[in-house]
Amino acid sequence: MAQPRVIIVGAGPAGVRCAEILVAAGLHPTVVDENRRDGGQIYRRQPDNFTRPYAKLYGTEAERARSLHASFDALRGKIDYLPETLAWNIFQRELHVTDQRTSRALPYDALVICSGATDRLMPVKGWHQAGTYSLGAAQIALKAQACAIGRRVVFMGTGPLLYLVASQYVKAGAGVAAVLDTSPFMRRVAALPKLMARPSVLRNGLALARELKRAGVQVLTGIVPVEITGSPDTGVQGVVVRDKGGRELAFDCDAVAMGYHLRPETQLADLARCAFRFDQETRQWLPAVGEDGRTSVPGVYLAGDGMNVLGADAAEIGGRLAALAVLTDLKFTVAQDEVRTLRAQQARMERFRQGLAQAFPWPAQQAAALPDDAIVCRCEAVTAGELRRTVSEMGACEANRAKALCRVGMGRCQGRYCGHAGAEVIAHAAGVPVELVGRLRGQAPVKPLSMAVREEVE
């Protein structure tokens, strides 16, 4: 019999561990990786001519990064690895990919989507100024290009990534003006019982905060962003916030890195026609997935942060579980003790995730307070006022209807960075719960393609 055709999208923690299990079972999966090398975002490998040590590049995650890289290196001859290849569509059990020169369709019997996560962003007046980056982009600049996004950087938002990237900048010798967290400190105290599900991770997080303070970086919690100041000629010049006492504070800087935890990359799951559910804790739509990564579509599985953001080590567990689910569904013999052990580990990770959602909440109220002249959609320059008028004057209380009328979420990012905030603005203007606004439907291609791409026909 022909070997089952199994494709894995993504070569981060989930994708590598998934491939490892499948290879051990005798399969030869295809791994599609948008990046030049394996590792995903958190364990992104440095360029070949860079020689920074693991400890400096990955900090407390150095040994996990080293282990993942070594595992993938051992797999290279046992998989079909397609680096620098974008998975841009799914249709009739075929994954459409391009390396920006040619496009082709890869048929599959099982598809495991390990698409990871991207920054979840909340607009602030002036965030369109040159010099405003997401936390992930700031981290990529440091890891892959060995440069900082500015000489004096303000980090603003909430979530563990805020402190991680700021501390990485401090270790690299970059200038960090301040770390400004929208989450009140007491939210973290209240979340401690859940965060204690993973005491070592909690200790690492506390250590990051201490490192920043030892380095003389001002760390403020419970702030409300007011404006990123600057001009088209100069770019970012500063940040204005209100502290928990209501006082306005200004910080001089030439760059801002911002982010509000992470959001799963769900476009491919959407194109595969997977069912979604609304998550009240984080106020976002997520794929409806079973504990082992099975979706509502037979033969399609999700693993890692592309399913739900649990972190890199949880993604490794999710990748293994998804691989075991694939093998089970393909009628391979699977050790159920291993499945039960992994499920128990994942349950502990889930409790920790709930603690993070409680400690670092999505600041939905900021969307309601955005001034009318603040840009919500940077790709299409749609302001909060335009979006509100689309609701009040045209009756567009649903996300895709608003998109059709005012182009919010219609740009090159397809709503990745404005979709959640746009839904909050619509919900507040319409006076309805945000889940009734719905979610922006995924469209192919999930990312822009080169006009020079030609189709490869077999």
Buried (B, 14 or more C-beta within 10 A) or exposed (E): EEEBBBBBBBBBBBBBBBBBBBBEBEBBBBBBBBBEBBBBBBBBBBEEEEEEEBBEBBBBBBEBBBBBBEBBEEBEEBBEBBBEBBBBBBEEBBBBBBBEEEBBBBEBBBBBBBBBBBBBBBBBBBBBBBBBBBBBBBBBBBBBEBEBBBEBBBBBBBBBBBBBBBBBBBBBEBBBBBBBBBBBEEBBEEBEEBBEBBEEBBEBBEBBBEBBEEEEBBBBBBBBBBBBBBEEEEBBBBBBBBBEEEEEBEBEBBBBBBBBBBBBBBBBBBBBEBEBEBEEEBBBBBBBBEBBBBBBBEBBBBBBBBBBBBBBBBBBBBBBBBBBBBBBBBEBEBEEEEBEEBEEBBEEBBBBBBBBBBBBBBBBEBBEEBEEEBBBBBBBEBBBBBBBBBBEEEEBBBBBBBBBBBBBBBBEBBBBBBBBBBBBBBBBBBEBEBBBBBBBBBEBBBBEBEEEBEEEEE
